Amino acid sequence: MTTPITIDSHNLRERLSSAAPPRILDVRTAGEFETAHIAGAYNVPLDLLREHRDEIIKHLDDEVVLVCRSGQRAAQAEETLRASGLGNVHILDGGITAWEAQGFGVNRGAQRWDLERQVRLVAGSLVLAGVLGSIAVPKLKWLAAGVGGGLTVAALSNTCAMGMLLSKLPYNRGAACDAQSVVAQLVDPAKAG
């Protein structure tokens, strides 16, 4: 396994104003993308990228920069693209969070909670309910243990089953984001976000 190549926000901003700017693929959910994204970025949610990578990769001959909230999903997307043979792939170091922290502009839409915050809410609520509920029903303590075990596996594997499930909710789906519309945007950049 090779170490992912990262690019910092300042370097990306400079490259975006060059004669041959990189393509930015934002691998967050459509809902997160609608909330805030870098101008000109293409929304290709991680699950969609994994499912349709061969179809999408045909249209990625330029330098590609992957963006998510903090860099974890972008790292997973980078592994997927490199496994397909795409070589000129970078990850925005610190993700959209770092980009905004540097004061760089984003296109904003309807405000929604990002996926990681939703996971913290659901996991915390389940643990709290399990612990408090175990006062009346002692076996509910295993709910808290199960969530703790799931979070441990998520950390060790750098994946999150709860996040993947939450990303499928209508709240996170946002505007239609399917393989055909992504490919159409890659072919005709005027259709990009």
Rosetta blueprint (number, residue, H / E / L):
1 M L
2 T L
3 T L
4 P L
5 I L
6 T E
7 I E
8 D L
9 S H
10 H H
11 N H
12 L H
13 R H
14 E H
15 R H
16 L H
17 S L
18 S L
19 A L
20 A L
21 P L
22 P L
23 R E
24 I E
25 L E
26 D E
27 V L
28 R L
29 T L
30 A H
31 G H
32 E H
33 F H
34 E H
35 T H
36 A E
37 H E
38 I L
39 A L
40 G L
41 A L
42 Y E
43 N E
44 V L
45 P L
46 L H
47 D H
48 L H
49 L H
50 R H
51 E H
52 H L
53 R H
54 D H
55 E H
56 I H
57 I H
58 K L
59 H L
60 L L
61 D L
62 D L
63 E L
64 V E
65 V E
66 L E
67 V E
68 C L
69 R L
70 S L
71 G L
72 Q H
73 R H
74 A H
75 A H
76 Q H
77 A H
78 E H
79 E H
80 T H
81 L H
82 R H
83 A H
84 S L
85 G L
86 L L
87 G L
88 N L
89 V E
90 H E
91 I E
92 L E
93 D L
94 G L
95 G H
96 I H
97 T H
98 A H
99 W H
100 E H
101 A H
102 Q L
103 G L
104 F L
105 G L
106 V L
107 N E
108 R E
109 G L
110 A L
111 Q L
112 R L
113 W L
114 D L
115 L H
116 E H
117 R H
118 Q H
119 V H
120 R H
121 L H
122 V H
123 A H
124 G H
125 S H
126 L H
127 V H
128 L H
129 A H
130 G H
131 V H
132 L H
133 G H
134 S L
135 I L
136 A L
137 V L
138 P H
139 K H
140 L H
141 K H
142 W H
143 L H
144 A H
145 A H
146 G H
147 V H
148 G H
149 G H
150 G H
151 L H
152 T H
153 V H
154 A H
155 A H
156 L H
157 S H
158 N L
159 T L
160 C L
161 A H
162 M H
163 G H
164 M H
165 L H
166 L H
167 S H
168 K L
169 L L
170 P H
171 Y H
172 N H
173 R H
174 G L
175 A L
176 A L
177 C L
178 D L
179 A H
180 Q H
181 S H
182 V H
183 V H
184 A H
185 Q H
186 L H
187 V H
188 D L
189 P H
190 A H
191 K H
192 A L
193 G L
